[in-house]
Amino acid sequence: MITDKSLKGGVPLGELMDLRYNNDNESAKKNNKPRANPFPICSFCLGTKEYNREKNPEDLISCADCGSSGHPSCLKFSPELTAHVKTLRWQCIECKTCSACQDQGKNADNMLFCDSCDRGFHMECCDPPLSRMPK
């Protein structure tokens, strides 16, 4: 997993990602890229926002590309990750693209997921490129 460690020129990954989020949001606004209609049922527990697998109310997070939804608890997201993901154009595991090269299919087995934002990155797209999966 990629964490909030320095990857490029001493700049923490979190700061780099904040820049990317701003660019992603501006790009989405300029391109008017439509968001998929959210599916109102959790893909994991089949609950709704009225109840999750523990029978408690919980909002759903929905994929911007396909509309697939999940409870943060079903996705095993921390409260911090949930809050951060809600501010992004989030993608489910099936739609996830590399945030660096924007490619989905290329080397999907070597896709890493950021613990701070759940964005995907190919190992070779990191700077410097990674030759093996982090522990």
GIFENSUL-V98608 format. One record per run of one state. SS is the DSSP state (2 for helix, 1 for strand, 0 for the rest). FROM is the first residue (numbers start at 1). TO is the last residue. Records with the same first field share a line. If there is no record, write none. Layout:
SS = FROM-TO + FROM-TO
//
This chain:
0 = 1-1 + 3-5 + 9-10 + 32-41 + 43-47 + 49-50 + 52-59 + 63-68 + 72-78 + 86-97 + 99-107 + 115-119 + 126-135
1 = 2-2 + 6-8 + 11-12 + 42-42 + 48-48 + 51-51 + 60-62 + 69-71 + 98-98 + 111-114 + 120-122
2 = 13-31 + 79-85 + 108-110 + 123-125
//
